[in-house]
């Protein structure tokens, strides 16, 4: 028995996809910085948690972009 593979059409991402990715990236990084800044102010540890928040925001942004763009490759 011969197995046929189904053709999967992968369309190119449109402009809306890139707008959403850019907005999500900006929000995640700003949110990480903001929460880190507030934690630093309350704990008097400036800039420790702000840098941790920045790292988490960047990591979350990269994960979001990779997951979204996997659909097209």
N, C-alpha and C positions, 0 to 999 in steps of 0.2 A: 504494500500500500504506500503510495507516494503522498507525502505531506506537503501541502501548499502553504507558503507563508503569506500572510495578509500584508498588503502594502499599507504602510502607515504614512499618511501625508503629514509632514511637519511644516507648518506654515512659518514664515518669518515673523518675529515679534513686531507688533505695530507700535506707533508712537505712544499710545496710551500705556502700554506695558512699561516703556522706559520712563514715562512720567511717574507712574506708580512706584517703580523701583527707586527713582531719585528721591521722591518724597519720603518713602519708607526709610531710606538710608539716612536722610537728614533728621527725621524724627527720632530714629533709634539712637543716633549719635548724640543729639541734643538731650534726649531723655537720660541717657547714661551719664553725660556730663552734669546735667542738672541735679540728678539724684546724688551723684558723687559729691557735688559742691555742697548740697544741703547737709549731707552726712559729715563732710569735713568741717563745715561751720559749727555744727552742733557738738562734734567731738574734738574740735580744735586740732585737727590733723592735716591741715591743708598741705599739699595737694594729693595725699595718698589715695583717698576714695574717689577723687575726681579722675585720677589716672586709671584706676580700676574700672570706673564707670565708662570712661572713654574706650578702654579695651573691650569691655563687654558690648558696648554699642557698635564698635567696628566689627567684632566677631558676629554679632547678630545680623548686621547689614550684609556681611559677606555670605553668611548662611542663607539669607533670604534671596540674595541675587543669584547664588548658585542654584538653589532649589527652583527658582522661577525660570532661569534660563536652561535648565536641564530639559524642559519640555520641548525645546526647539532644536536640540542637538542629539 
